[in-house]
Amino acid sequence: VGASVVNALSDWLKVTVRRDGFEYTQDFVQGGKPKGNLKKAKTAQKHSGTTVSFLPSAESFSTLNWIGR
C-alpha cells in the first residue's frame, strides 16, 4: 500500500529496478497514471536494487519539510 499511496499523492513518481543484468523503469504522473510503458534496458552493472523518486503534490500538502536524505 505504501508505494501506491505515495504515487497517488505525487505530481510525478519514477521507479527504477535493477535485477538480473537489466534495468526496468516506469514513470507515473498526475496521481498515479502511467506516463508510458515499462522500459527494459540491458545494463553492464552487477548491482541490484530499487530506487523510487517522487515530487509530493502541492494540492495534497500545504507544507513540505524535508528531513535528511
C-alpha positions in Angstrom: 0.0 0.0 0.0 2.9 2.4 0.7 4.1 3.0 -2.9 0.5 3.3 -4.2 -0.3 6.0 -1.6 2.9 7.9 -2.4 2.1 7.6 -6.1 -1.5 8.9 -5.6 -0.2 11.9 -3.6 2.6 12.9 -6.0 2.8 15.1 -9.1 5.2 12.5 -10.6 6.9 9.3 -9.5 9.7 7.2 -11.1 10.6 3.7 -10.2 13.8 2.0 -11.3 14.5 -1.6 -10.6 17.9 -3.2 -11.4 17.8 -7.0 -11.5 19.4 -9.9 -13.4 21.5 -7.6 -15.6 18.6 -5.4 -16.6 17.2 -2.1 -15.6 13.5 -1.5 -15.6 11.9 1.9 -15.3 8.3 3.2 -15.1 7.2 6.8 -14.8 3.8 7.9 -13.4 2.1 11.3 -13.4 -1.0 13.1 -12.1 -1.7 10.9 -9.1 -0.6 7.5 -10.5 -1.3 7.4 -14.2 1.5 5.6 -16.2 3.3 8.1 -18.4 4.3 5.3 -20.8 5.1 1.7 -21.0 7.5 -0.2 -18.7 11.1 0.3 -20.2 13.6 -2.5 -20.1 17.3 -1.9 -20.8 20.3 -4.1 -20.6 22.9 -2.9 -18.1 26.5 -3.8 -17.6 26.3 -3.2 -13.8 26.2 -6.1 -11.5 24.2 -4.2 -8.9 20.6 -4.8 -8.0 18.1 -2.7 -6.1 15.1 -0.4 -6.4 15.0 3.4 -6.5 11.8 5.4 -6.1 11.9 9.2 -6.8 8.8 11.5 -6.5 7.6 15.0 -6.1 4.8 15.5 -3.5 1.7 17.2 -4.8 1.2 20.8 -3.7 -2.5 20.1 -3.9 -2.2 17.4 -1.3 0.3 19.1 1.0 0.3 22.7 2.1 3.8 22.5 3.8 6.7 20.3 2.9 9.6 19.8 5.3 12.4 17.5 4.1 14.3 15.7 6.9 17.6 14.1 6.0 18.2 12.3 2.7 
